[in-house]
Amino acid sequence: MLHINDITFRIGDRLLFDEATVAVPAGHKVGLVGRNGAGKSTLLRMILKEIGPESGEISIRQTASVGHVGQEAPGGPQSLLETVLASNSELTALQTEAETAADPHRIAEIHTRLADIGAHSAESRAATILAGLGFDVAAQARPCSSYSGGWRMRVALACVLFNEPDLLLLDEPTNYLDLEGVMWLENFLRSYPYTVVIVSHDRDLLNKAVTHIVHLENGKLNSYTGGYDRFEDMRREQMERQMALKSKQEAERRHIEAFVDRFRYKASKAKQAQSRIKALERMKPIATMVDAHTVPFNFPKPEPLSSPLIVLEEASVGYEEGKPVLNKLDIRLDMDDRIALLGANGNGKSTFAKLLSDKLKPMEGKLRKPRKLEIGYFAQHQLDELVPKASPYDHLAKLMPDAIEAKVRARLGSFGFGIDKADRPVESLSGGEKARLMFAIATFKKPQLLIMDEPTNHLDVDSREALIHAINEYDGAVLLISHDRHLVNACADRLWLVENGDVKRFEGDLNDYRRHLLALRAGERAEKRGPRVNDNRKAARQMAADERKRLAPFKRAVETAEKTIEKLELQKSLLEAKLADPTLYEDPLPATAKRVTAMQVELGDVKASLDAAEADWVTAEEAYADAQAAAAE
């Protein structure tokens, strides 16, 4: 489908691609990964023929259609549904011609072609895609121009997905989606029948929606089978092998050099010494694979405060001249809370964050908090509030008017702004660098509560891991709004659901939330179908019973795996407790050594069985979730 052969490309004096080669067969779903600034988006532009390589070539199967989300989002008076339908130029042209054609043979050809491209189901497919991306029936009927840029980008994505191109190119599509939209997109891409190349830093998406990873590093493109976790494991093993080979080569080189130094001038060994000199010249050094250094995030330690940090009592909040978005909230936030907000865009997650951060005042009720409470607030829209011509140093110096220059630069250095970047204008920084600057500003006053609204949008995978580490090391409370499930799973202890004007605790994890969404969508579809005339209650009960029967084996597999894990974890803890018991070592050495060895062997077997059981549980859980998803479709 796609062949990239020996391409070289530079931006200024920086070499992005150095005779890079990779092939993407038809039907493969490829995740293109690499550091921010490595050249991933540039490669997509080359595939689209917007720019060309200095040397080498990029070829796509001649008959293949290519689809991508353009930079300009649609925004006309047409409804969202009409916009998506109109994006298929062939469908629109054929339908228009069918209304005016007079030749019976041509009319027959048109209707045959309309049937081939699924015209009868076009409206249903378009509506399904829009619904998956967060637009309900009422929203689909509104004009495109009535939506903000971020929402219109979702419509642009819907247009591309609706057209089902042979080669689908996506550049960070999750940046303008919420968690619900990301989950839907993941399922859509998994079942997409054609070829996909997706640039993304979303680890979960790259684990579940792609079949291969292409890693762009040091100007080269290297392909790996599997998702992102498998790529990381394979690359780590490759690095270890390279290091071992390099060590072996260096040892051999030292041995040969020692022989040459010793016998170079001895007549009887001169021939052998010359032979070894030539061997040294032929010995090509093995390049060492080294992970590029990721600058950590360093959040300052806050002054501890007694809990609760914030208490809401019957609080309602909204915007001027409008009804409340959230009503009658009774919520408490403590110093050790790590909370992630769930809920579709538009339900009020950002409104709730603004209420807690004093950017919105309660319309009714009370918000109580300590006088000394400092709140750090990070939101993507704040990136636009940075002064383009000012440098990171200028921004931080404004917050530290009495500090000497060295102290300001030290603070900047802790967020990755060395001498080379601290004095550059903000407009020249990458999205990830601007995000780092915003983190430095948001945490400047050592807040006890850190609120982060989509903090990972401009961060690559390694920087996201650094952010996870910083959040987990941070001593204050954290409130997260993020579509990055890996971040939520790694950092949040509790989930709160923002829905129907309320904020309440969600009992369960993200897998449970995924099932909750599937159940909601199944209910909405059932509601659209309406009641059946003949004994619909009995039919509904029978359908539910049949569904439970179909899902029962998957559920039993999950429950069996969970029980096995519980049993093995108990065995493991008992063995570890016995090995830690000082009385075990009071008997004579031979007897003690024999018992300890036997117990250690048993513990090793239990750990191996536990690893296998956990793998079985993951497989069973995924199969159960897929079965539920299939039922909801």
Helices and strands as residue ranges (DSSP letters): E 2-11, E 14-24, E 29-33, H 40-47, E 55-60, E 66-68, H 80-86, H 89-100, H 104-116, G 119-121, H 122-132, H 137-141, G 144-146, H 149-163, E 167-171, G 173-176, H 179-190, E 195-199, H 203-208, E 212-217, E 220-225, H 228-263, G 267-269, H 270-282, E 310-317, E 326-333, E 338-342, H 349-356, E 364-368, E 375-379, G 380-385, H 392-399, H 405-413, H 419-422, G 426-428, H 431-442, E 449-453, H 461-473, E 477-481, H 485-491, E 494-499, E 502-506, H 510-529, H 536-579, G 582-585, H 589-632
